[in-house]
Amino acid sequence: MFQKILFLVLMTSFSFQFSIAQKTKEPIKVVQFSGMVFHEDGGNPVPLPYTNVAVMGTNRGAAADMDGFFSFVALAGETIVFSRIGFQTVEIKIPDTLVSDQYKWIQIMTEDNIILPEAIIMPWPSKEHFKQEFLAIDISNELRENAQANLADEKLKEIRYSVPVDGRETTSLVIKQQATDYVYTGQMKPQNIFNPIAWKKFIDAWRRGDYKKKENK
């Protein structure tokens, strides 16, 4: 009798351990999570591109394309976060009781309007301080003479040839150069040495003294 009881206890313990081992060796259910993201525009659903669709707590996910479509691999039971600037963040959970390896979802995002309070940035604490400082400005003859000297033709001409171009001017020059290259693609560009207009510009610049070496001040 004792041997039968011991045998039953051992068999029960073995069966329990075997069932636990089977559960731990079961593969995690992987699903292909796909879908589309929309938002309402005048009552009609419109695809919302560039929406970030990510698994919470991980760096896995995807961004919706121009048609609002997304697709990536996820695990059953994971939480998916839909986020985009200007829209409310949405969280959903993939069911862990799926019988298929594919899970499709359509998400409609709601606009999130945030009204910030008005901010007035001033170099003075208040308008009264600004009025006091403005009325107290003393424009002396020396400051007036310096302003007139800086606006003189010779000074402006010197600045025009010494100050480097800004980003807008540089971009304009590059675009013009690219346009010229496209016009003469596959053929020889005209040489300015045979261009009388270019010669006239050179002579006028030489007479103005544009090619003279500027003295260091």
C-alpha positions as CSV (number, residue, x, y, z in Angstrom):
1,M,0.0,0.0,0.0
2,F,2.8,2.4,0.9
3,Q,4.5,1.7,-2.4
4,K,1.4,2.5,-4.4
5,I,1.0,5.8,-2.6
6,L,4.6,6.7,-3.2
7,F,4.2,5.8,-6.8
8,L,1.2,8.0,-7.2
9,V,3.0,10.9,-5.5
10,L,6.0,10.6,-7.8
11,M,3.8,10.3,-10.9
12,T,1.8,13.4,-9.9
13,S,5.0,15.4,-9.2
14,F,6.5,14.3,-12.6
15,S,3.3,15.2,-14.5
16,F,3.2,18.7,-12.8
17,Q,6.9,19.4,-13.6
18,F,6.4,18.2,-17.2
19,S,3.4,20.5,-17.7
20,I,5.4,23.5,-16.3
21,A,8.3,22.7,-18.7
22,Q,5.9,22.6,-21.6
23,K,4.4,26.0,-20.7
24,T,7.8,27.6,-20.4
25,K,8.9,26.2,-23.8
26,E,5.8,27.5,-25.6
27,P,6.9,30.2,-28.1
28,I,5.7,33.7,-27.6
29,K,2.9,34.6,-30.1
30,V,4.3,37.0,-32.7
31,V,1.8,38.9,-34.9
32,Q,2.0,41.2,-37.9
33,F,0.4,44.4,-36.6
34,S,-0.9,46.5,-39.6
35,G,-3.4,49.2,-40.1
36,M,-4.1,52.8,-41.1
37,V,-4.3,56.1,-39.3
38,F,-6.9,58.7,-40.1
39,H,-8.1,62.1,-38.8
40,E,-11.4,63.9,-39.5
41,D,-11.3,66.8,-42.0
42,G,-14.7,68.3,-42.4
43,G,-16.4,65.2,-41.2
44,N,-14.6,62.9,-43.7
45,P,-11.7,60.6,-42.7
46,V,-8.4,61.6,-44.2
47,P,-5.1,59.6,-44.0
48,L,-2.7,61.1,-41.4
49,P,0.9,60.5,-42.6
50,Y,4.0,60.5,-40.4
51,T,2.1,59.3,-37.3
52,N,4.5,57.5,-34.9
53,V,3.2,54.0,-34.1
54,A,5.5,52.4,-31.4
55,V,5.5,49.6,-28.9
56,M,5.4,51.1,-25.4
57,G,8.7,50.9,-23.5
58,T,10.7,49.8,-26.6
59,N,12.3,51.3,-29.7
60,R,10.2,49.0,-32.0
61,G,7.6,50.5,-34.3
62,A,7.0,52.3,-37.5
63,A,5.8,55.6,-38.9
64,A,2.7,55.8,-41.1
65,D,3.4,56.6,-44.7
66,M,1.7,59.2,-46.9
67,D,-1.4,57.0,-47.1
68,G,-1.5,56.5,-43.3
69,F,-0.5,52.9,-43.6
70,F,1.8,51.1,-41.1
71,S,3.0,47.6,-40.5
72,F,5.5,46.0,-38.2
73,V,6.0,42.9,-36.0
74,A,4.7,43.0,-32.4
75,L,3.9,40.5,-29.6
76,A,0.5,39.6,-28.3
77,G,-0.3,41.5,-25.2
78,E,1.9,44.5,-26.0
79,T,0.7,48.1,-25.7
80,I,0.8,50.2,-28.9
81,V,1.1,54.0,-28.7
82,F,-0.1,56.3,-31.5
83,S,1.4,59.8,-31.3
84,R,1.8,62.8,-33.5
85,I,2.4,66.5,-32.9
86,G,-1.0,68.3,-32.7
87,F,-3.0,65.2,-32.0
88,Q,-4.0,63.4,-28.8
89,T,-1.9,60.3,-28.0
90,V,-3.8,57.0,-28.1
91,E,-2.8,53.7,-26.5
92,I,-4.2,50.3,-27.4
93,K,-3.3,46.8,-26.4
94,I,-2.9,43.8,-28.7
95,P,-5.1,41.0,-27.4
96,D,-3.1,38.0,-26.0
97,T,-5.9,35.6,-27.0
98,L,-5.4,35.9,-30.8
99,V,-5.9,32.8,-33.0
100,S,-4.2,34.4,-36.0
101,D,-0.7,35.7,-36.6
102,Q,-2.1,39.0,-38.1
103,Y,-3.8,41.8,-36.3
104,K,-5.2,44.8,-38.2
105,W,-6.2,48.1,-36.7
106,I,-7.7,51.4,-37.9
107,Q,-7.0,54.4,-35.7
108,I,-8.7,57.8,-35.9
109,M,-6.7,60.6,-34.3
110,T,-8.2,63.6,-32.6
111,E,-6.7,67.0,-32.9
112,D,-5.2,68.4,-29.7
113,N,-5.4,72.2,-29.6
114,I,-3.2,73.8,-26.9
115,I,-3.7,77.5,-26.3
116,L,-0.7,79.1,-24.8
117,P,-1.0,82.3,-22.8
118,E,0.2,85.5,-24.3
119,A,3.9,86.3,-23.7
120,I,5.3,89.8,-24.2
121,I,9.1,89.9,-24.2
122,M,10.6,93.4,-23.4
123,P,14.0,94.5,-22.4
124,W,12.5,96.6,-19.7
125,P,10.3,95.4,-16.8
126,S,7.3,97.4,-17.8
127,K,6.1,100.0,-20.4
128,E,6.6,102.7,-17.9
129,H,10.3,101.9,-17.6
130,F,10.6,101.8,-21.4
131,K,9.0,105.3,-21.6
132,Q,11.4,106.7,-19.0
133,E,14.5,105.2,-20.7
134,F,13.3,106.3,-24.2
135,L,12.6,109.9,-23.1
136,A,16.0,110.0,-21.3
137,I,18.0,109.2,-24.5
138,D,20.5,111.9,-25.1
139,I,21.5,112.1,-28.8
140,S,24.7,114.1,-28.6
141,N,26.4,115.8,-31.6
142,E,29.1,113.1,-31.5
143,L,26.5,110.3,-32.0
144,R,24.8,112.2,-34.8
145,E,28.1,112.7,-36.6
146,N,29.0,109.0,-36.3
147,A,25.6,108.1,-37.7
148,Q,26.1,110.4,-40.7
149,A,29.6,109.1,-41.3
150,N,28.4,105.5,-41.3
151,L,25.8,106.4,-43.9
152,A,28.2,108.2,-46.2
153,D,28.6,106.9,-49.7
154,E,32.3,106.0,-49.3
155,K,31.5,104.1,-46.1
156,L,28.6,102.2,-47.6
157,K,30.8,101.4,-50.7
158,E,33.5,100.0,-48.4
159,I,31.1,97.9,-46.5
160,R,29.5,96.6,-49.7
161,Y,32.8,95.2,-50.9
162,S,34.1,94.0,-47.5
163,V,31.1,92.5,-45.7
164,P,30.6,88.9,-46.7
165,V,27.3,87.8,-48.3
166,D,24.6,86.3,-46.1
167,G,22.9,82.9,-46.5
168,R,20.1,84.2,-48.8
169,E,22.6,85.8,-51.2
170,T,24.8,82.7,-51.2
171,T,21.8,80.5,-52.0
172,S,20.7,82.8,-54.8
173,L,24.2,82.6,-56.4
174,V,24.3,78.9,-56.1
175,I,20.9,78.5,-57.7
176,K,21.8,80.8,-60.5
177,Q,25.0,78.9,-61.1
178,Q,23.1,75.6,-61.2
179,A,20.6,77.0,-63.6
180,T,23.4,78.1,-65.9
181,D,25.0,74.7,-65.8
182,Y,21.6,73.0,-66.7
183,V,21.1,75.4,-69.7
184,Y,24.5,74.4,-71.2
185,T,24.4,70.7,-70.3
186,G,26.0,68.7,-73.1
187,Q,27.5,71.7,-74.9
188,M,30.3,74.1,-74.5
189,K,29.6,77.2,-72.4
190,P,30.2,80.6,-74.1
191,Q,33.5,82.2,-73.3
192,N,33.3,85.7,-71.8
193,I,36.6,86.6,-73.5
194,F,34.6,87.1,-76.7
195,N,31.7,88.8,-75.0
196,P,31.8,92.6,-75.5
197,I,29.4,93.2,-72.6
198,A,31.8,91.4,-70.2
199,W,34.7,93.5,-71.5
200,K,32.7,96.7,-70.9
201,K,31.9,95.6,-67.3
202,F,35.6,94.8,-66.7
203,I,36.7,98.2,-68.1
204,D,34.1,100.1,-66.0
205,A,35.2,98.2,-62.8
206,W,38.9,99.0,-63.6
207,R,38.1,102.7,-64.0
208,R,36.2,102.7,-60.7
209,G,39.2,101.2,-59.0
210,D,37.5,98.0,-57.9
211,Y,40.7,96.1,-58.5
212,K,42.9,98.3,-56.4
213,K,44.5,96.8,-53.3
214,K,42.6,98.0,-50.3
215,E,44.9,99.5,-47.6
216,N,44.6,97.9,-44.1
217,K,43.2,100.3,-41.6
